[in-house]
C-alpha cells in the first residue's frame, strides 16, 4: 500500500484544525466563555460590572466589559494557558482605544477560577502592575469575584 489514500483525509483535517482558534477553544475548555457579573441577579452598574468572554470558534476571542448602557470596552484575547492551582494566564490587547488613534495596550493577566467564579490576580501593562496578588494598586482593595451568569 502506498499510503496515498491517507493524504486527502490528513489535508482535510489540517484545514479544519487551522480554522478553529486555539485561544477560543482554550477559553471554552477552561470554562471562561460566557457572561459574568458580580451579581447576575442585579442590573449591571458601577458596583456590578459585567464581562463577557466571547469565544467564536473561528475568530480571535474577545473580552467585553459592559455597563447599564451596553459595551464600554473590548480587548482581543490571546495566549490563553492553564496554570497550576486553577489559575489562567492570558493577554488582552485593547481593541477599542477610546478615541486615541494608533495607541495599543497589551495587558498580561493571571486570573483564578474557582468553580463558576473568577477574579483577577495579576494585571500588567507596559511593565507596570495595576493588580498584584489580587490587590488593586490604585486603592488597595481586593479584586472582585465575578460569577458565571446563565450556566
C-alpha positions in Angstrom: 0.0 0.0 0.0 1.4 3.4 -1.0 -0.3 5.5 1.7 -1.7 7.9 -0.9 -5.2 7.1 0.4 -4.4 8.9 3.7 -3.3 12.2 2.1 -6.7 13.6 1.5 -8.1 13.0 5.0 -5.0 14.4 6.6 -5.2 17.5 4.3 -8.9 18.0 5.2 -8.1 17.6 8.9 -5.3 20.2 8.6 -7.8 22.8 7.1 -10.4 22.1 9.8 -7.9 22.4 12.6 -6.5 25.7 11.1 -10.0 27.2 11.1 -10.5 26.6 14.8 -9.0 29.3 17.0 -6.9 27.7 19.8 -7.5 30.6 22.2 -11.2 30.4 21.8 -11.0 26.6 22.3 -9.0 27.1 25.5 -11.4 29.7 26.9 -14.3 27.3 26.3 -12.3 24.3 27.7 -11.4 26.2 30.8 -15.0 27.3 31.4 -14.5 31.1 30.9 -16.6 31.5 27.7 -19.8 33.3 28.5 -21.2 36.2 30.6 -20.0 37.1 34.1 -21.0 39.6 36.8 -20.5 40.3 40.5 -24.2 39.5 41.0 -26.1 38.0 38.0 -29.4 38.8 39.6 -28.9 42.6 39.7 -28.6 45.1 36.8 -25.1 46.0 35.6 -23.6 49.1 37.1 -20.5 50.6 38.7 -20.9 48.2 41.7 -21.9 45.3 39.5 -19.6 45.2 36.4 -20.3 42.7 33.7 -17.9 41.0 31.4 -18.2 38.6 28.5 -15.5 36.2 27.3 -16.7 35.8 23.6 -15.1 32.7 22.1 -16.2 32.2 18.5 -14.6 29.1 17.1 -13.1 30.6 14.0 -12.1 34.1 15.3 -9.9 35.6 18.0 -11.7 35.6 21.3 -12.8 38.9 22.9 -13.1 40.3 26.4 -16.0 42.7 26.6 -16.8 44.9 29.6 -20.4 46.1 29.9 -22.4 48.5 31.9 -26.0 49.6 32.0 -25.7 51.2 28.6 -24.0 48.2 26.9 -20.4 47.5 26.0 -17.9 50.0 27.4 -14.6 48.4 26.3 -13.3 45.5 24.4 -10.0 43.6 24.1 -8.7 40.8 21.9 -7.6 37.8 23.9 -4.5 35.7 23.2 -2.0 33.3 24.7 -4.6 31.5 26.9 -2.9 29.0 29.2 -3.9 26.9 32.2 -1.6 27.3 35.2 -1.4 25.2 38.4 -3.9 25.9 41.2 -6.9 26.9 39.0 -5.0 29.9 37.6 -5.3 31.0 34.0 -2.9 33.2 32.1 -3.9 35.3 29.1 -3.1 38.5 27.3 -5.6 41.2 26.3 -4.9 43.7 23.6 -7.1 46.8 23.8 -9.3 46.8 20.6 -11.3 49.9 21.5 -8.8 52.6 22.1 -11.4 55.1 23.4 -10.7 57.7 20.7 -6.9 57.5 20.9 -5.8 56.6 17.3 -2.8 54.3 17.0 -2.4 53.6 20.7 -2.3 49.9 21.5 -2.1 48.5 25.1 -1.3 44.9 25.8 -2.1 43.6 29.2 -0.7 40.4 30.7 -3.2 38.8 33.1 -3.4 36.0 35.6 -6.8 35.1 37.0 -8.0 32.4 39.3 -11.1 30.4 38.5 -12.9 28.6 41.3 -16.0 26.7 40.0 -18.3 29.2 38.5 -16.5 32.3 39.6 -13.2 34.1 38.8 -11.2 37.2 39.8 -8.0 38.8 38.5 -4.8 38.1 40.5 -2.3 39.9 38.3 -2.7 42.7 35.6 0.4 44.2 34.0 0.7 46.7 31.1 3.8 48.4 29.9 5.8 46.8 32.7 3.5 48.3 35.4 1.2 46.2 37.6 -2.2 47.6 38.3 -3.2 44.4 40.2 -0.8 42.3 42.2 -1.7 39.3 44.4 -5.4 40.1 43.7 -5.0 43.6 45.2 -5.6 46.8 43.1 -2.7 49.1 43.3 -4.9 52.2 42.9 -6.9 51.7 46.1 -5.5 48.7 47.9 -8.8 46.8 47.5 -9.1 43.1 46.5 -10.4 42.4 43.0 -14.0 41.3 42.9 -15.1 37.8 42.3 -17.4 37.6 39.2 -19.9 34.7 38.9 -20.9 33.0 35.7 -24.4 34.1 34.6 -26.8 31.7 32.8 -25.0 28.5 33.5 
